[in-house]
Amino acid sequence: MAGKLGLGPSEMLNKEETIRQIPNVNQEQLNGGVIYHDGQFDDARMAISLAHTIDAKGGCVLNYMEWNAFLKENDTIIGVQATDVLSGETMDIKAKIVINATGVFAEELMKADNINAPLKIRPSQGVHLVLNRSFLNSENAIMVPNTSDGRVLFAVPWNDHVVVGTTDTEVSEISYEPKSTDEEINFILANAEIYMTRKPTRADVKSVYVGLRPLISATGKSSKALSRKHLVDRSESGLINVLGGKWTTYRKMGEDAIDLALKHEPLTDKKSGTEHLQIFGFDAASSWENALHVYGSEQEKLNNYGSLESLSDNVYISEAQIRYGVQEEMVFTLEDMLARRTRCLFLDAKETVRIAPKVAEILADELDKDQFWQTEQVNQFNQLASNYIL
Ligand SMILES: Cc1cc2nc3c(=O)[nH]c(=O)nc-3n(C[C@H](O)[C@H](O)[C@H](O)COP(=O)(O)OP(=O)(O)OC[C@H]3O[C@@H](n4cnc5c(N)ncnc54)[C@H](O)[C@@H]3O)c2cc1C
């Protein structure tokens, strides 16, 4: 289906070949398998590369800036009121076009624009468990096409670990830190147990993380049946809403939003140019073997920021990454560094708690902060990390 963009041909595998590809697959009742190719990425690093791309294209990117309200004139949106969360300063920002691309939070903004907004977001929660790589012991992922609740389950190699998931649980509350339920954890472990020779238990889980999918509401359908497609909509006051969707189609989502906005507010006669844009750090030859591959073409530069030796044996994080993060990637907090510039928290939460004070010390040096700040950051981080530890 992918045509020229396909990553490789799919193949049927007999039992022996399946075991050779995945030595830890449960061999009981195994008849064979199918091998197919798929892409993998690091979502937080991708978001950082996109922010860098905006900057390189002459845009202005703000971090820790919270939307509070829309500014309107004659029922038309002319900007937003926003607060710099770090300083507490509130400001009005005028704009010819305002795009609401707030994922699962989009409904709150749509309602603020129009209390009777017709579209709704139905959040669906997905939980992932991270295990030691030895549970998979393969370069290949396992994809189980039909779990006990009729979904697919993945066990995917990721940064010397393996990620197992996910779930699809409708939730009514939208939060920045959604919490997993025992039922979800048990479901993943029970299904993983069926397919792995080494059975993972709660004690083997290095980190548990949870996300909310921003599905668009369609009455009477369960979240599994809801479309993962996106929708771009313009309200009467001119707010462009980008709803639903997924990472796979993010460029198409961006293109549709820009083209719709420009149709009504012709700031330029150019169309969105995202289709063939190489994003910041693009490096076709990047090797996954290298822990720094997520920096792409920027990798070499890291040498100039400090030592590349890891502060931990279990997860990779170095002084150079921390200093580079502050100077080049808008790192302001310990959490920024440990959860979103590196993925330490997602890979091994307990180990990350152990190294957090050392990371805070380097951050404090780079950001010119005192001991009190370090202690506060470590306490806040430990509280967050407790959600990732079973
Ligand atoms: C478990 C799970 C598995 C998934 N698997 C896949 C997959 O395999 N493939 C795929 O393509 N997609 C997948 N997705 C979907 C994908 O992750 C989401 O569609 C995507 O992250 C949504 O991106 P977004 O930019 O729309 O929203 P978000 O990533 O949620 O970003 C919204 C942003 O808006 C900000 N925001 C909210 N309110 C405010 C405010 N008042 N002021 C300022 N900022 C605000 C938030 O801080 C956030 O940064 C998965 C999602 C989940 C949860």
Ligand as a Chemical Component Dictionary entry (heavy atoms), coordinates in Angstrom:
data_LIG
# 
_chem_comp.id                   LIG 
_chem_comp.type                 NON-POLYMER 
_chem_comp.pdbx_formal_charge   0 
_chem_comp.three_letter_code    LIG 
# 
loop_
_chem_comp_atom.comp_id 
_chem_comp_atom.atom_id 
_chem_comp_atom.alt_atom_id 
_chem_comp_atom.type_symbol 
_chem_comp_atom.charge 
_chem_comp_atom.model_Cartn_x 
_chem_comp_atom.model_Cartn_y 
_chem_comp_atom.model_Cartn_z 
_chem_comp_atom.pdbx_ordinal 
LIG C1  C1  C 0 -1.301 5.698  23.849 1  
LIG C2  C2  C 0 -1.179 6.463  22.568 2  
LIG C3  C3  C 0 -0.685 5.825  21.444 3  
LIG C4  C4  C 0 -0.574 6.525  20.258 4  
LIG N1  N1  N 0 -0.048 5.895  19.172 5  
LIG C5  C5  C 0 0.121  6.585  18.026 6  
LIG C6  C6  C 0 0.735  5.964  16.893 7  
LIG O1  O1  O 0 1.125  4.798  16.942 8  
LIG N2  N2  N 0 0.863  6.705  15.767 9  
LIG C7  C7  C 0 0.444  7.996  15.704 10 
LIG O2  O2  O 0 0.604  8.600  14.670 11 
LIG N3  N3  N 0 -0.139 8.605  16.738 12 
LIG C8  C8  C 0 -0.306 7.928  17.894 13 
LIG N4  N4  N 0 -0.893 8.535  18.979 14 
LIG C9  C9  C 0 -1.511 9.863  18.798 15 
LIG C10 C10 C 0 -0.589 11.000 18.971 16 
LIG O3  O3  O 0 0.305  10.828 20.039 17 
LIG C11 C11 C 0 -1.471 12.218 19.223 18 
LIG O4  O4  O 0 -2.396 12.324 18.190 19 
LIG C12 C12 C 0 -0.670 13.447 19.246 20 
LIG O5  O5  O 0 0.243  13.454 20.315 21 
LIG C13 C13 C 0 -1.567 14.653 19.425 22 
LIG O6  O6  O 0 -0.775 15.743 19.123 23 
LIG P1  P1  P 0 -1.324 17.179 19.292 24 
LIG O7  O7  O 0 -0.206 18.089 18.947 25 
LIG O8  O8  O 0 -2.634 17.317 18.578 26 
LIG O9  O9  O 0 -1.666 17.256 20.843 27 
LIG P2  P2  P 0 -0.690 17.191 22.073 28 
LIG O10 O10 O 0 0.529  16.413 21.772 29 
LIG O11 O11 O 0 -1.541 16.769 23.235 30 
LIG O12 O12 O 0 -0.261 18.696 22.233 31 
LIG C14 C14 C 0 -1.166 19.667 22.693 32 
LIG C15 C15 C 0 -0.360 20.749 23.344 33 
LIG O13 O13 O 0 -1.219 21.803 23.689 34 
LIG C16 C16 C 0 -0.755 22.331 24.893 35 
LIG N5  N5  N 0 -1.840 23.068 25.578 36 
LIG C17 C17 C 0 -3.018 22.609 26.037 37 
LIG N6  N6  N 0 -3.718 23.584 26.630 38 
LIG C18 C18 C 0 -2.960 24.695 26.540 39 
LIG C19 C19 C 0 -3.113 26.051 26.975 40 
LIG N7  N7  N 0 -4.209 26.472 27.628 41 
LIG N8  N8  N 0 -2.117 26.934 26.722 42 
LIG C20 C20 C 0 -0.993 26.537 26.075 43 
LIG N9  N9  N 0 -0.790 25.286 25.636 44 
LIG C21 C21 C 0 -1.752 24.369 25.857 45 
LIG C22 C22 C 0 -0.324 21.130 25.691 46 
LIG O14 O14 O 0 0.601  21.530 26.690 47 
LIG C23 C23 C 0 0.328  20.281 24.625 48 
LIG O15 O15 O 0 1.700  20.550 24.531 49 
LIG C24 C24 C 0 -1.009 7.869  20.179 50 
LIG C25 C25 C 0 -1.503 8.504  21.327 51 
LIG C26 C26 C 0 -1.587 7.800  22.505 52 
LIG C27 C27 C 0 -2.117 8.502  23.721 53 
# 
loop_
_chem_comp_bond.comp_id 
_chem_comp_bond.atom_id_1 
_chem_comp_bond.atom_id_2 
_chem_comp_bond.value_order 
_chem_comp_bond.pdbx_ordinal 
LIG C1  C2  SING 1  
LIG C2  C3  SING 2  
LIG C2  C26 DOUB 3  
LIG C3  C4  DOUB 4  
LIG C4  N1  SING 5  
LIG C4  C24 SING 6  
LIG N1  C5  DOUB 7  
LIG C5  C6  SING 8  
LIG C5  C8  SING 9  
LIG C6  O1  DOUB 10 
LIG C6  N2  SING 11 
LIG N2  C7  SING 12 
LIG C7  O2  DOUB 13 
LIG C7  N3  SING 14 
LIG N3  C8  DOUB 15 
LIG C8  N4  SING 16 
LIG N4  C9  SING 17 
LIG N4  C24 SING 18 
LIG C9  C10 SING 19 
LIG C10 O3  SING 20 
LIG C10 C11 SING 21 
LIG C11 O4  SING 22 
LIG C11 C12 SING 23 
LIG C12 O5  SING 24 
LIG C12 C13 SING 25 
LIG C13 O6  SING 26 
LIG O6  P1  SING 27 
LIG P1  O7  DOUB 28 
LIG P1  O8  SING 29 
LIG P1  O9  SING 30 
LIG O9  P2  SING 31 
LIG P2  O10 DOUB 32 
LIG P2  O11 SING 33 
LIG P2  O12 SING 34 
LIG O12 C14 SING 35 
LIG C14 C15 SING 36 
LIG C15 O13 SING 37 
LIG C15 C23 SING 38 
LIG O13 C16 SING 39 
LIG C16 N5  SING 40 
LIG C16 C22 SING 41 
LIG N5  C17 SING 42 
LIG N5  C21 SING 43 
LIG C17 N6  DOUB 44 
LIG N6  C18 SING 45 
LIG C18 C19 SING 46 
LIG C18 C21 DOUB 47 
LIG C19 N7  SING 48 
LIG C19 N8  DOUB 49 
LIG N8  C20 SING 50 
LIG C20 N9  DOUB 51 
LIG N9  C21 SING 52 
LIG C22 O14 SING 53 
LIG C22 C23 SING 54 
LIG C23 O15 SING 55 
LIG C24 C25 DOUB 56 
LIG C25 C26 SING 57 
LIG C26 C27 SING 58 
# 
